[in-house]
Amino acid sequence: MISNERPSPYGHRPHNQSGYQNGFSKPPVAEDTLKSDKVQIERKTFVFTLKENPRGRFLRITEDVNGRRDTIIIPATGLAEFKKLLDEMLRTSDEVPVKVPLA
């Protein structure tokens, strides 16, 4: 078994198993890009892309670190709640002193 074929502890199938009969993959969904922007933070690049498809609008956030990409998708209906939580995390980060490790 190749390392990327191991079953995920989260119940997801490996990328080469689509779950569709006869090995056919899901047909691509047409997506329109409404806005896209990126930010470089240290060695990571984050790409924020607001998209729309027949199911609705969503924000795709992709993190790229040396060619390795991870993506999360937030439906537009949850963006206000996501922003609220992010604002709370920023406030906490500003308020809580940084712990300096003992040498």
CORVEN-V659537 format. One record per residue. N is the residue number from 1. OMEGA is omega in degrees with one decimal (NA if undefined). D_CENTER is the distance of its C-alpha to the mean C-alpha in Angstrom with 2 decimals. Layout:
BEGIN
N;OMEGA;D_CENTER + N;OMEGA;D_CENTER
END
This chain:
BEGIN
1;177.4;27.17 + 2;-173.4;24.70 + 3;-178.7;22.13 + 4;177.6;19.15 + 5;178.4;21.20 + 6;176.7;21.48 + 7;179.8;20.49 + 8;175.5;17.46 + 9;-178.7;18.55 + 10;175.9;16.01 + 11;179.1;17.88 + 12;176.4;15.66 + 13;173.0;17.73 + 14;-174.5;17.59 + 15;-176.2;16.37 + 16;177.2;20.04 + 17;-173.1;20.89 + 18;-177.1;19.90 + 19;178.0;21.81 + 20;-177.7;23.92 + 21;177.9;27.62 + 22;176.4;29.23 + 23;179.4;26.02 + 24;178.5;25.04 + 25;179.4;21.38 + 26;178.3;20.00 + 27;-179.4;21.14 + 28;177.9;18.71 + 29;178.4;17.97 + 30;179.1;19.03 + 31;174.4;16.45 + 32;175.7;17.74 + 33;179.7;16.02 + 34;178.9;17.37 + 35;178.4;16.22 + 36;177.5;14.20 + 37;179.0;14.44 + 38;179.8;13.44 + 39;177.8;14.48 + 40;177.8;15.75 + 41;-174.7;15.96 + 42;-177.5;18.21 + 43;-177.6;17.12 + 44;172.8;13.42 + 45;177.3;12.34 + 46;178.3;9.53 + 47;177.6;9.49 + 48;-178.2;9.29 + 49;174.9;10.49 + 50;-175.2;12.30 + 51;176.7;13.33 + 52;173.8;15.89 + 53;-177.8;17.10 + 54;179.8;19.98 + 55;178.6;18.05 + 56;179.2;17.10 + 57;180.0;14.90 + 58;176.1;11.19 + 59;175.8;8.84 + 60;177.3;6.04 + 61;-179.3;4.57 + 62;176.1;5.12 + 63;178.5;7.05 + 64;176.9;10.32 + 65;179.4;13.00 + 66;176.7;16.18 + 67;176.8;14.86 + 68;-175.7;12.37 + 69;171.7;8.85 + 70;-175.1;5.66 + 71;168.1;2.64 + 72;179.2;1.75 + 73;179.7;5.21 + 74;176.5;8.00 + 75;-178.0;11.47 + 76;179.7;13.86 + 77;-179.7;16.14 + 78;-175.4;14.03 + 79;-180.0;13.42 + 80;178.4;16.77 + 81;177.1;16.22 + 82;178.9;12.87 + 83;179.6;14.95 + 84;179.4;17.82 + 85;178.2;16.10 + 86;176.3;14.74 + 87;177.9;18.36 + 88;178.4;19.79 + 89;178.0;17.87 + 90;177.9;19.16 + 91;179.6;22.62 + 92;178.9;22.68 + 93;178.6;21.66 + 94;-174.1;24.54 + 95;-175.1;26.98 + 96;-179.4;26.68 + 97;179.1;28.55 + 98;177.6;27.01 + 99;179.3;28.54 + 100;-179.2;30.38 + 101;177.9;30.93 + 102;-177.9;34.64 + 103;NA;35.97
END
